[in-house]
């Protein structure tokens, strides 16, 4: 069974109307919440991030299993589901509040219409808290994948009214995690933090890396030390630190993909004029992201907090090292040598980037370690098999739900 199954290009003309599974086909019905993965599943232009890429990769792999009937929910105003050529059924959650109970009814919500045995969501937030509430009343298994380490911040807890950087109260993060039957995490660090918060264990399932985009490690920079930054307008991503890095290293070209940058439309021309070494893009399709890694020499990360960034995975797939301002999941950079971690300051980041690019031996070692990390820990077939086993394990304790489909 190939983990790349279902990852081919998408053609909207191939989509057909949703038809419920026949009662004579007792497959396990799985519903995955990927609200912002519309482009990855249906094409078109819309924003997506690393969590969506990770989730979609898992979905395409799960769809290869004939024992599973895979449904995905994305945001959208459409009322009729569609089915992709690989038989993944895509449904649409209307744009209504997650906080007011619009979509947690066990029958009338989009989740109730799908009526799955197992529901799966990515990230602890207000959206996944809604799905957890639904599963409580519906009686289905709920699996939660942790995205960012901020799910374990001090403000997260039962009845917490303190808010995260996006204005979401900590109670919602806690509720999604606490009411998940199974929680799976990206790193050993997250596993320890979840145990400390919820006093139970989580399963480590690392990000899956498809084998179709692998390159050999670099022995030296190929493109004059060209830097790559990928993120969005977000207080945790600190895009302005990337701009300051481009300013501090005017002789290094830099590519910056910043989702939402055109919300600052008045500033973009000034940024481009002030930083002629910077190529700035608002949105890039996933296949083109691979090309950006292929023609860059170092991935730069300026985030305050991450989980395991999918960009780190992509860097390893393309054999380039990483320089991070702060984050270092499971010691990938400082301990395992896949790049460098700065001291959290702008000056430190500039020095660290330049030191790595100016030392050919160190650069080659970091590049090789980055590629090796992905090869050793992120094989897609193995990671998808781990998730598939967790889904079947969760469903086994909810046999009543599976019996309902045969009625």
C-alpha positions in Angstrom: 0.0 0.0 0.0 1.6 3.3 -1.1 1.4 6.3 1.2 1.4 8.5 -1.9 -2.0 7.1 -2.9 -4.5 9.9 -3.5 -1.9 12.7 -3.5 -2.2 13.3 -7.3 -3.5 16.6 -8.8 -7.2 17.5 -8.2 -9.6 18.2 -11.0 -13.0 19.7 -10.0 -14.6 18.3 -13.1 -14.0 14.8 -11.7 -16.1 15.4 -8.6 -19.4 13.8 -8.3 -22.4 14.1 -6.0 -22.2 12.4 -2.6 -23.9 9.0 -2.3 -24.2 7.3 1.1 -22.4 4.0 1.5 -24.5 0.9 1.0 -25.5 -0.9 4.2 -24.0 -4.0 2.5 -20.5 -2.3 2.7 -19.7 -2.2 6.4 -16.7 0.0 6.2 -15.5 2.1 9.1 -16.7 5.7 8.6 -14.0 8.3 9.5 -14.6 12.1 9.4 -11.7 14.4 9.5 -12.0 18.1 10.3 -9.7 20.1 8.0 -11.6 23.4 7.8 -8.8 25.4 6.0 -7.6 22.7 3.6 -10.1 23.5 0.8 -7.3 24.2 -1.7 -5.5 21.0 -1.0 -8.7 18.9 -1.4 -10.7 20.8 -4.1 -8.3 23.2 -5.8 -8.9 26.9 -6.2 -7.3 29.7 -4.2 -7.4 29.7 -0.5 -5.0 29.9 2.4 -3.6 26.7 4.1 -0.8 26.1 6.5 1.4 23.3 7.7 -1.4 21.7 9.8 -3.5 21.4 6.7 -0.7 19.9 4.7 -0.1 17.4 7.5 -3.8 16.5 7.8 -4.3 16.2 4.1 -1.3 13.9 3.8 -2.8 11.6 6.4 -6.2 11.8 4.7 -4.9 10.7 1.3 -3.1 7.8 3.0 -6.2 6.7 5.0 -8.2 6.8 1.8 -6.0 4.0 0.4 -7.4 1.6 3.1 -10.4 -0.2 1.7 -11.7 -0.8 5.2 -12.2 3.0 5.7 -14.8 5.3 4.3 -13.1 8.7 4.5 -15.0 12.0 4.9 -13.5 15.5 5.3 -15.1 18.7 6.4 -13.8 22.1 5.1 -15.2 25.6 5.5 -17.6 26.7 2.8 -21.1 27.8 1.9 -22.0 24.9 -0.3 -24.8 22.6 0.8 -24.1 19.5 -1.3 -21.0 17.3 -0.6 -18.7 16.2 -3.4 -16.7 13.1 -3.8 -13.1 13.2 -5.2 -11.9 10.6 -7.7 -10.2 8.8 -4.8 -13.6 8.5 -3.0 -12.8 11.0 -0.3 -16.1 12.8 0.4 -15.7 16.5 1.1 -18.4 18.3 3.1 -18.8 22.0 4.0 -19.2 23.6 7.4 -21.0 26.9 7.1 -19.3 30.0 8.5 -21.1 30.3 11.8 -19.7 30.7 15.3 -17.9 27.8 17.0 -18.9 29.2 20.4 -22.7 29.3 20.3 -23.7 25.7 19.6 -24.6 26.1 15.9 -22.8 22.9 14.9 -22.7 20.6 17.8 -26.2 19.1 17.5 -25.9 15.3 17.3 -28.4 15.1 14.4 -28.8 18.5 12.6 -25.2 19.7 12.4 -22.8 18.8 9.5 -21.1 16.4 11.8 -24.4 14.7 12.6 -25.3 14.4 8.9 -22.0 12.6 8.3 -22.7 10.3 11.2 -19.2 8.8 11.4 -17.8 6.2 13.7 -14.6 8.2 14.4 -14.0 11.9 14.2 -10.5 13.3 13.9 -9.4 16.9 14.2 -6.0 18.8 14.2 -5.2 21.4 16.8 -6.7 22.2 20.2 -8.9 25.3 19.7 -12.5 26.6 19.6 -13.3 24.6 16.4 -12.1 21.3 17.8 -13.9 22.0 21.1 -17.1 22.2 19.1 -16.4 18.8 17.6 -15.6 17.4 21.0 -19.0 18.6 22.3 -20.7 17.0 19.3 -19.0 13.7 19.9 -20.0 13.8 23.6 -23.6 13.9 22.6 -23.4 11.7 19.5 -21.5 8.9 21.2 -18.7 8.7 18.6 -15.0 8.4 19.2 -13.0 11.7 19.0 -9.3 11.7 18.1 -7.3 14.9 18.5 -4.0 15.7 17.0 -2.0 18.4 18.8 -0.5 21.1 16.5 1.2 23.9 18.4 2.9 23.7 21.8 0.8 26.7 22.8 -1.9 24.2 23.6 0.1 23.6 26.8 0.6 27.2 27.8 -0.2 28.3 31.4 -3.5 29.9 30.4 -4.9 26.6 29.2 -7.2 24.9 31.8 -10.8 24.1 32.8 -12.9 27.2 33.0 -9.9 29.4 32.1 -11.1 32.8 30.7 -7.5 33.9 29.8 -7.1 34.2 26.1 -4.4 33.2 23.6 -3.0 35.5 20.9 -6.1 35.0 18.8 -8.6 35.8 21.6 -9.7 32.2 22.3 -10.2 31.4 26.0 -8.0 28.7 27.5 -11.0 26.6 28.4 -11.6 25.7 24.8 -8.1 24.3 24.3 -8.5 22.3 27.5 -11.9 21.0 26.6 -10.8 19.7 23.2 -7.9 17.8 24.7 -9.6 16.6 27.8 -12.6 15.2 25.9 -10.7 13.5 23.2 -10.7 9.7 23.5 -7.2 9.5 22.1 -4.7 12.4 21.7 -1.7 12.1 19.4 1.2 14.5 19.3 4.1 15.3 17.0 7.0 15.2 19.4 8.2 13.7 22.6 8.2 17.2 24.1 4.5 17.4 23.4 3.9 14.0 24.9 5.5 15.1 28.2 3.5 18.4 28.2 0.2 16.6 27.6 0.9 14.2 30.4 1.6 17.0 32.8 -1.6 18.8 31.8 -4.1 16.0 31.5 -2.5 13.3 33.6 -2.7 10.6 30.8 -0.6 9.5 28.0 -0.6 10.5 24.3 0.6 8.7 21.2 3.5 10.1 19.2 2.8 10.1 15.5 5.2 12.2 13.6 4.4 14.2 10.5 4.3 12.0 7.4 6.7 12.9 4.6 5.8 11.6 1.1 8.7 10.0 -0.7 8.0 11.7 -4.0 9.8 15.0 -3.2 13.1 13.7 -1.8 16.5 15.3 -2.7 20.1 14.5 -1.8 21.6 16.6 1.0 23.7 19.7 -0.1 27.4 19.7 0.2 27.4 23.5 0.1 25.0 26.3 -0.6 23.9 26.3 -4.2 22.2 29.7 -4.6 24.4 32.2 -2.9 22.9 31.5 0.6 19.3 32.2 -0.5 17.0 32.2 2.6 13.5 30.9 2.7 10.8 31.9 5.2 7.2 30.6 5.1 4.4 31.6 7.4 1.5 34.0 7.8 0.5 37.3 9.4 0.3 36.0 12.9 1.6 37.2 16.2 3.3 33.8 16.9 5.0 33.6 13.5 6.7 37.1 13.8 6.9 37.8 10.1 8.4 41.2 10.9 11.5 39.5 12.3 12.0 37.9 8.8 11.8 41.3 7.2 14.4 42.6 9.6 16.7 39.6 8.8 16.4 40.5 5.1 17.4 44.1 6.0 20.4 42.9 8.1 21.7 40.7 5.3 21.2 42.7 2.1 23.7 40.6 0.2 21.7 37.4 0.8 18.6 37.0 -1.3 15.5 35.9 0.5 12.1 34.4 -0.5 9.3 35.1 1.9 5.9 33.5 1.6 3.6 35.3 4.0 -0.1 34.4 3.9 -2.1 37.5 4.5 0.7 40.0 3.6 -1.7 41.8 1.2 -3.8 42.7 4.2 -1.0 45.2 4.6 -1.4 46.4 1.0 -0.3 49.9 1.7 3.0 48.7 3.2 4.0 46.1 0.6 5.4 48.5 -2.1 7.5 50.3 0.6 8.8 46.9 1.9 9.7 45.8 -1.7 11.4 49.1 -2.4 13.4 49.1 0.9 14.4 45.4 0.5 15.5 44.7 -3.1 17.0 41.4 -2.0 13.5 40.2 -0.9 11.0 38.3 -3.1 7.6 38.6 -1.3 4.6 36.4 -2.0 1.2 36.2 -0.3 0.2 32.7 -1.4 1.9 29.8 -3.2 0.3 26.6 -4.3 1.7 23.5 -2.6 3.4 22.0 -5.7 5.2 25.3 -6.1 6.4 25.3 -2.5 8.6 22.3 -3.3 10.3 24.5 -5.9 11.0 27.2 -3.4 12.8 24.7 -1.2 14.7 23.3 -4.1 16.0 26.8 -5.0 16.8 27.9 -1.5 19.8 27.2 0.8 18.5 27.6 4.3 15.0 27.6 5.9 14.6 30.3 8.5 12.0 30.2 11.3 11.2 33.1 13.6 8.2 31.7 15.5 7.7 32.2 19.2 6.1 28.7 19.4 5.5 25.8 17.1 4.7 22.1 17.3 6.7 20.4 14.6 6.5 22.8 11.7 5.8 21.1 8.4 8.3 23.4 6.8 11.0 21.7 8.9 9.9 18.4 7.3 10.0 20.0 3.8 13.5 21.3 4.5 14.7 17.8 5.3 13.0 16.4 2.3 14.9 18.8 0.1 18.2 18.3 2.0 18.6 21.9 3.3 19.4 23.0 6.9 17.3 25.1 9.2 18.0 28.1 11.3 15.5 28.9 14.0 15.3 32.0 16.1 13.8 30.1 19.1 12.0 26.8 18.5 13.8 23.4 18.4 11.3 20.5 18.5 12.8 17.4 20.2 16.3 18.9 19.8 16.2 18.4 16.1 18.6 21.4 15.5 20.8 21.8 18.6 21.0 18.1 19.6 20.7 16.3 16.3 22.5 18.8 14.2 19.8 19.5 11.5 20.6 23.2 11.7 21.1 25.9 14.3 19.1 27.6 17.0 19.8 31.3 17.7 19.6 33.0 21.1 16.1 34.5 20.5 17.4 37.9 19.4 17.5 39.6 16.0 21.2 40.0 16.2 21.7 36.4 17.2 19.6 35.1 14.3 21.6 37.2 11.9 24.9 35.9 13.2 23.7 32.3 13.3 22.4 32.4 9.7 25.6 33.9 8.4 27.9 31.6 10.4 26.2 28.5 9.0 26.3 29.8 5.4 30.0 30.8 5.8 31.2 27.4 7.1 31.0 24.8 4.2 31.7 21.8 6.5 29.1 22.8 9.1 26.6 23.5 6.3 27.1 20.1 4.7 26.8 18.3 8.1 23.6 20.1 8.9 22.2 19.4 5.5 23.0 15.7 5.8 21.5 15.6 9.3 18.3 17.3 8.2 17.8 14.7 5.4 18.6 11.9 7.7 16.1 13.1 10.4 13.2 12.9 7.9 14.3 9.6 6.5 14.6 8.0 10.0 11.5 9.5 11.6 8.9 10.6 9.1 8.3 7.7 6.6 4.8 8.4 5.4 3.7 4.7 5.0 4.7 4.0 8.6 3.2 7.1 10.1 -0.1 6.6 8.3 -0.2 3.0 9.5 0.2 4.3 13.0 -2.8 6.6 12.6 -4.8 3.9 11.0 -4.2 1.6 13.9 -5.2 4.4 16.4 -8.4 4.9 14.5 -9.3 1.2 14.6 -8.4 1.1 18.3 -10.7 4.0 19.0 -13.6 2.5 17.0 -13.3 -0.8 18.8 -14.5 0.8 22.0 -17.5 2.3 20.1 -19.0 -0.8 18.6 -22.5 0.6 19.1 -21.8 3.4 16.6 -20.6 1.0 13.9 -23.8 -1.1 14.4 -26.0 1.9 13.6 -24.7 2.1 10.0 -26.1 -1.4 9.4 -29.6 -0.5 10.5 
